Amino acid sequence: INHAKKLGAKLIVLEVLDINEPAYELYRSLDFVHYDSLTRQKLDFGKLSDIPSIALPEGYELREFTRDKKTNQARYELDMRVTPEDVQVFHPIDRKRYFKPLIIRMVRPIAILLLKLKRFDWLIYQRENLVGDVSVYPSRKEGSPHRINLMLDPARSDILSEPMISHCLVTLRNNSTVEENTIVEFRTSATKQLETTRKYDFVDVETMHLLGLKIEE
């Protein structure tokens, strides 16, 4: 902490495994704030064959991912709703993440093509309101897991979690070229997502507590 102060740091953030209770208690005694927890899970490749296909509820629509100012603004606002205020104290949502310079927007498709990356991206709408953002990353080489990223409006998480997790896993099943595990990571407080993944035989790999300390001048 003193070293961070000397370097002019305004805050310190760190990660502690939930099983490392002595370290957790030590940091808490030093006034670190426990502001978030993340649970990582994995699914064996063979389990994909058992995943059912579940339709979205009536009134919701899955659309192909697009990049334009209106959509970028909607995704930024969605991220603001999804991320708890306590988390934003230590990890503010960077608007620049959703509004890339023109050169980056031009280079990105070329880089994806050259690197032979394959991914599936969708946006979830209720009428014209963006309520979800989902990506599936099939692995292209042995030893590298498949990955899923899912961001759902908290007000609709309960109704959208299972159909969207199902959709992602069915997509992996139909587009995988290597037999690797699937990795997901959700906030530990995202009970519906974790309830669904465990229902589909995901197993917990680790839970990481995030702690932060604001340094007073």
C-alpha positions as CSV (number, residue, x, y, z in Angstrom):
1,I,0.0,0.0,0.0
2,N,2.8,2.4,0.9
3,H,4.6,1.6,-2.4
4,A,1.4,2.3,-4.3
5,K,1.1,5.7,-2.5
6,K,4.6,6.6,-3.4
7,L,3.8,5.8,-7.1
8,G,0.8,8.2,-6.9
9,A,-1.8,5.5,-7.2
10,K,-5.4,6.5,-6.5
11,L,-6.7,3.0,-5.9
12,I,-5.5,-0.6,-5.6
13,V,-7.5,-3.6,-6.9
14,L,-6.6,-7.3,-6.5
15,E,-8.1,-10.7,-6.8
16,V,-8.2,-13.4,-4.2
17,L,-9.5,-17.0,-4.6
18,D,-12.4,-17.7,-2.3
19,I,-10.5,-20.7,-0.9
20,N,-7.7,-18.4,0.3
21,E,-9.4,-17.3,3.4
22,P,-6.3,-16.0,5.3
23,A,-5.4,-13.6,2.4
24,Y,-9.0,-12.5,2.1
25,E,-9.3,-11.7,5.8
26,L,-5.9,-9.9,5.8
27,Y,-6.9,-7.6,3.0
28,R,-10.3,-7.0,4.6
29,S,-8.5,-6.0,7.8
30,L,-6.6,-3.4,5.8
31,D,-9.9,-1.8,4.7
32,F,-10.1,-3.3,1.3
33,V,-13.6,-3.4,0.0
34,H,-15.0,-6.6,-1.4
35,Y,-16.8,-5.2,-4.4
36,D,-17.4,-8.2,-6.7
37,S,-17.0,-11.9,-7.1
38,L,-16.6,-13.9,-10.4
39,T,-17.3,-17.6,-10.8
40,R,-15.6,-19.5,-13.6
41,Q,-17.1,-22.8,-14.9
42,K,-16.4,-25.4,-17.5
43,L,-18.4,-27.9,-19.5
44,D,-16.9,-31.1,-20.9
45,F,-17.2,-31.2,-24.7
46,G,-19.2,-34.5,-24.6
47,K,-22.0,-32.8,-22.6
48,L,-22.9,-30.5,-25.6
49,S,-24.8,-33.4,-27.2
50,D,-27.3,-33.3,-24.4
51,I,-28.2,-29.5,-24.6
52,P,-31.8,-28.8,-25.7
53,S,-32.7,-26.0,-28.0
54,I,-34.9,-23.5,-26.2
55,A,-36.7,-20.6,-28.0
56,L,-36.7,-17.1,-26.9
57,P,-39.8,-15.9,-25.0
58,E,-42.5,-14.2,-27.1
59,G,-41.7,-10.5,-27.7
60,Y,-37.9,-11.0,-27.8
61,E,-35.8,-11.2,-31.0
62,L,-32.2,-12.3,-31.7
63,R,-30.5,-10.1,-34.3
64,E,-27.1,-10.3,-36.0
65,F,-24.5,-8.0,-34.4
66,T,-24.1,-4.6,-36.0
67,R,-21.7,-1.7,-35.3
68,D,-23.2,1.7,-35.7
69,K,-23.5,4.7,-33.4
70,K,-27.0,3.9,-32.2
71,T,-26.2,0.3,-31.4
72,N,-22.9,1.2,-29.8
73,Q,-24.7,3.7,-27.5
74,A,-27.3,1.1,-26.6
75,R,-24.6,-1.5,-25.8
76,Y,-22.8,1.1,-23.6
77,E,-26.0,1.9,-21.7
78,L,-26.7,-1.9,-21.3
79,D,-23.2,-2.4,-19.8
80,M,-24.0,0.5,-17.4
81,R,-27.2,-1.2,-16.3
82,V,-25.5,-4.6,-16.0
83,T,-22.6,-3.5,-13.9
84,P,-23.4,-2.7,-10.3
85,E,-22.6,0.7,-9.0
86,D,-20.3,-0.7,-6.3
87,V,-18.3,-2.3,-9.1
88,Q,-18.2,0.8,-11.2
89,V,-16.4,2.6,-8.3
90,F,-13.4,0.5,-9.0
91,H,-14.0,-0.5,-12.6
92,P,-15.8,2.4,-14.4
93,I,-17.4,1.6,-17.7
94,D,-15.2,3.0,-20.4
95,R,-17.3,4.6,-23.1
96,K,-14.4,4.4,-25.5
97,R,-14.7,0.6,-25.5
98,Y,-17.9,1.0,-27.5
99,F,-16.8,3.9,-29.7
100,K,-13.5,2.8,-31.4
101,P,-11.6,5.2,-33.8
102,L,-12.3,4.8,-37.5
103,I,-8.9,3.1,-38.2
104,I,-9.6,0.4,-35.6
105,R,-13.0,-0.2,-37.1
106,M,-11.5,-0.6,-40.5
107,V,-8.6,-2.9,-39.4
108,R,-10.7,-5.2,-37.2
109,P,-12.4,-7.2,-40.0
110,I,-9.1,-7.6,-41.8
111,A,-7.4,-8.8,-38.7
112,I,-10.1,-11.3,-37.9
113,L,-9.8,-12.7,-41.5
114,L,-6.0,-13.0,-41.4
115,L,-6.0,-14.6,-38.0
116,K,-8.8,-17.0,-39.1
117,L,-10.9,-16.2,-36.1
118,K,-14.4,-17.4,-36.0
119,R,-17.0,-16.0,-33.6
120,F,-20.7,-15.6,-33.4
121,D,-22.2,-12.3,-32.1
122,W,-25.8,-11.4,-31.6
123,L,-27.9,-8.7,-30.0
124,I,-31.2,-9.4,-28.1
125,Y,-34.0,-7.0,-28.5
126,Q,-37.4,-6.5,-26.9
127,R,-39.2,-4.5,-29.6
128,E,-36.5,-1.9,-30.3
129,N,-34.9,-2.0,-26.9
130,L,-31.5,-3.7,-26.6
131,V,-31.6,-6.1,-23.6
132,G,-28.7,-8.5,-24.3
133,D,-25.4,-8.9,-26.0
134,V,-24.0,-12.4,-26.6
135,S,-20.8,-13.8,-28.2
136,V,-19.6,-17.4,-28.9
137,Y,-16.0,-18.1,-29.5
138,P,-15.4,-21.6,-30.9
139,S,-11.9,-22.9,-30.3
140,R,-9.7,-23.4,-33.4
141,K,-6.9,-25.4,-31.9
142,E,-6.2,-28.2,-29.4
143,G,-5.7,-27.1,-25.9
144,S,-7.7,-23.8,-26.2
145,P,-11.2,-23.9,-24.8
146,H,-14.4,-22.6,-26.3
147,R,-15.8,-19.5,-24.7
148,I,-19.1,-17.8,-24.2
149,N,-19.7,-14.2,-23.2
150,L,-23.2,-13.2,-22.1
151,M,-24.5,-9.8,-21.0
152,L,-28.2,-9.5,-20.1
153,D,-30.3,-6.7,-18.8
154,P,-30.8,-7.4,-15.0
155,A,-34.5,-6.9,-15.3
156,R,-34.7,-9.7,-17.9
157,S,-32.0,-12.0,-16.8
158,D,-34.4,-14.6,-15.3
159,I,-36.4,-15.0,-18.5
160,L,-33.5,-14.8,-20.9
161,S,-30.7,-16.8,-19.2
162,E,-31.7,-20.3,-20.1
163,P,-32.7,-19.7,-23.7
164,M,-29.6,-17.7,-24.5
165,I,-27.2,-20.2,-22.7
166,S,-28.9,-23.0,-24.6
167,H,-28.5,-21.1,-27.9
168,C,-24.8,-20.5,-27.3
169,L,-24.1,-24.2,-26.5
170,V,-26.1,-25.4,-29.5
171,T,-24.1,-23.0,-31.6
172,L,-20.9,-24.5,-30.3
173,R,-22.1,-28.0,-30.9
174,N,-22.9,-27.2,-34.5
175,N,-19.7,-25.3,-35.2
176,S,-16.9,-26.9,-33.2
177,T,-13.9,-28.3,-35.1
178,V,-12.0,-29.4,-31.9
179,E,-13.3,-31.3,-28.9
180,E,-12.4,-28.8,-26.1
181,N,-14.2,-27.7,-22.9
182,T,-16.4,-24.7,-22.8
183,I,-15.5,-21.9,-20.4
184,V,-17.9,-19.3,-19.0
185,E,-17.6,-16.7,-16.3
186,F,-20.4,-14.9,-14.5
187,R,-20.7,-12.7,-11.5
188,T,-21.3,-14.9,-8.5
189,S,-24.4,-12.8,-7.8
190,A,-25.8,-13.8,-11.2
191,T,-27.8,-16.6,-9.7
192,K,-30.0,-17.4,-12.7
193,Q,-27.1,-17.8,-15.1
194,L,-25.2,-20.0,-12.7
195,E,-28.4,-22.0,-11.9
196,T,-28.8,-22.6,-15.6
197,T,-25.2,-23.6,-16.3
198,R,-25.2,-26.0,-13.4
199,K,-28.4,-27.5,-14.7
200,Y,-26.5,-28.2,-18.0
201,D,-23.6,-29.9,-16.1
202,F,-21.1,-27.0,-16.0
203,V,-18.8,-27.5,-13.0
204,D,-17.3,-24.7,-10.9
205,V,-13.6,-24.2,-11.5
206,E,-12.9,-21.3,-9.2
207,T,-14.5,-18.2,-7.6
208,M,-12.4,-15.1,-7.4
209,H,-13.2,-12.3,-5.0
210,L,-12.3,-8.7,-6.3
211,L,-11.2,-6.3,-3.6
212,G,-10.3,-2.6,-3.9
213,L,-8.9,0.1,-1.8
214,K,-9.1,3.8,-2.5
215,I,-6.0,5.7,-1.5
216,E,-6.5,8.9,0.3
217,E,-4.3,11.8,-0.5
